[in-house]
Amino acid sequence: MRLFRTIALAWLLLPGLVAAQGFSPQQRADIISIIRQAMKDDPTILKDAVTALQQDEAKTQQNAVSGLIADLSDALLRNPTDQVAGNPKGDVTLVEFYDVRCPYCRRMLPVFDALLKQDPNIRVVYKDLPVLGPGSIAGAKALMAAQNQGGYVKLHALLMAANPAMDEATIKAASDKAGLDWARLKRDMEAPEIKARIDANLALSHQLDIQGTPAYIIGTRLLPGAVELAELQDAVAAARKK
């Protein structure tokens, strides 16, 4: 069976492979005849070969992403301006790229809460990634500005449950409820360092080819989109083993 799979892989690369190897016309005809007969004898070989190629490609891509995550570890894990939640001294760090208006990010909140409740040794790094328009940018600015008052986590919980339109009235109401100084928050939102942080997060997401929110980095794995609790747990367990 392994021989037939090897033959099937060669079939996928023909005729270029055969021509490149300098086979004679008769040899090329013989090879193609063998491959065709193998396909007739067991049509599942081609399907298995395609699956194997896809798996190899996925593994290659994952290895490339893992290497990139390792190269960017300081920016991902140790940026002193990022908000840290969960257990700041946890043995595994989970980085979340999210948009405060993103419905999938909001859908992940109970999953995220369940993960942290079951595993209190996870350190969380929030990466605000406002990709859904002006409301998202305003929400990200408000959250970053709230750090100056020690209110990021409180405001995060309120905004993620608020009207996703994320207009000024919504942000002010959440700010008031969180006990923040609204005048100071509004002023701090326009600080140049806030814009610089958002730009840095966007650049980081582009380097990692993050296509949307949410996206999670655990260890050297990138988990895009809304995922199941079990997948997050598996990634945490794998990171601990390393």
N, C-alpha and C positions, 0 to 999 in steps of 0.2 A: 504493500500500500504506500509506503514511503517513496518507493521508486516511482509509482504512478503519480504521486503528488508533485514530485520533482519534475516529471514530464509535463504535468499540467501547468506548472509555473513557467516552464519554457514556452509552452503554447501561448501564454499570455504575452510573452515578449517577442514572439515571431511576427513578421519575418526578419525584423532587424537583427535579432540575436544570431540567427543562423547565418545571415549574410556577413555579419561582423566577424564570425569565427572562421571565415574562409573555407567553408565546406564546398565540396564539388556539387554540381547540380543533382547528381544521383544521391549523394549523401543527404542533401537537403530534402529531397523527395522521400527518402527512407525515414528520416526523422519525423517529418510531417505525417507520414503514414502511420508511424507508431503512436503518435499523439492522438490522431483521429480514432484509431482503434481503441486506445485507452479510454477515450471519451464515450465510445459506444459501449464498452464493457462495463463501465461504472460512471454514469453521468454525474454522480455526487462529487467526483474528484475535483471538477472545475469549481463547484460551489465551495468545497473545502479550501481549495487553493486561494480563491478570492477572499474568503474569510481570514485565512492566514496572512495574506498580504495586508488586509485592513488592520489586523491586530498588530502586525509589525510596524505599520505606519503610525498607529495610535501610540505604541510604545516609544517609537522614536520621537514623536511630538512631545510626549510626557517627559521623556528624558531631557529634551531641549528646554522645556518649561521649568523643570526642576533645577537645571543648571542656572537658568536666568533668575529664579527665585533666590538661589544661593548667592548669586552676584549682587542682588538688590536687597540683601537681608538687612543692612543698616537702615535703608530708607523704609523698608516694610515694618521692621520690628522695633527699631530703636530711635525713631524720630522723636525728639523730646517735646515737640509741639503737638503730637497726636494725643487724643483722649484715650486713656486706658481704663478699662472696666473689668468686671469679673474679679479674678484674683490677681492683683498686680505682681505677686510673686509666684504665680502658677508655673508649672513645669512645661506646659505647652501653650504656645501663643496662637490664637486664631485672629487673623486679620480680616475684617469685613469691609469691602467696598460697597457702599450703599447710597441710595438716593432717598431722601426723606419723603418724597412723593411717590416712590415706586410701589405699585400694588403688590408685587412679588416680595419686596423687602418687608412690607407690612405683614404679608401672609406668613413670613418666616419668624415673626416675633414669638409666637408660642413655641415653635420648634426650638428656637434659640434659648428661650427661658427654660425649657425642659432639659436641654443639654447642660446648661450651667447649674441647674438644680441637682441633676444626677452626678455631675462631675465638678466639684467646687475648686478644682486645681487647674482651671483654664484661665489664661490671661487673654483679654480681648483688646484689640486695637481697632478703633474706628477710623475708617478712611472715607470722609465725605466725598461723594462723587456725583455732583449735580449735573445730570445729563438730560433732564426732562424740562428744560426751559427756565425762564426767569424765576418762577416760583421755587424751583429746586435750588437755584443759586441763592435766593434770599434765605431759604431754610438753612442751607449749609453755612452761610455767613452768620446767621443768628446762633447756630450751635457752636461755632468756633468762638464767636464773641462771648458766649455764655461761659466759656472756660475761664475768662478773666474774673468771673464772679463765682466760680466753683459750681456752676449750674448746668453743665453740659448734659449729664446723665438725666437729671430731672426734666430738662427741656426736651431732650431726645424722646423720652417716654410720652410726653404730652403732644409733641408735634407729630409723632408717628401715629397717634390716634386722632389727630385733628383733621379738619377739612383739607384734602390733598391739594386744593387750589393754592394754599400757602400764600395768601395775600398778607398785607401788613396787619390787618385787623386780627387775622388768625394767629400770627406770630406774637402780636402784643398780648392777646388774651392768654396764650400759653406762657408768655414771659411773666405776666402778672400772677398767674396761678403758681408758677415755680418760685415766686417771691424774688424775682430779679428786678434790678433797677432798669426800667425801660429806656429812659433817656440815655443812660450809659451804654446799654446794649445796642441801641440804634446808632450811637456814635461809633462804637467799636466795630460794628459791622462793616463800616466803610474804611477801616484801617488798611493800609497797603499790604501789611503782612498777612491779612486774611485772604486777600486776592492771591497773594503769592503761594499760600498753602493750597488753595483750590487748584491753582495752575500746576503745582507740583503733583497733586493727586491725579489730575488728568493726565499729565505726562507719564506718571508711573503706570497708570492703567493702559496707556498706549504701548508702553514697553512690554507689558505682559499680555498684550492683545486681548484685553478684557472687552468684550463686546456689549455688555450691559450689566445691569444690577439685578440682584445682588451677585457678588462673587466673593468666594472665601478662599483664603490661603491658610493651610494648616501644614506645618512642616514644609515639605517641598512639593506639596500637591496644591493645584488650583482647582477648585470646585465651582464651576460657573452655574448661575441660576439658582432657583429655589430647589433645594435638595431635601431628601428625607433625613430624619433624625439618625437613622442607622448609618447613613453614609458619613455624616459628620462624626459620629462615634468611631467608625472604622478609621477615618483619617486621623483622629486624635490618638487612637491606639497605635497606629502605624508610626506616628511622629514620636511617641514615647519610646518605642522600640529602638529608634535611631539615636 
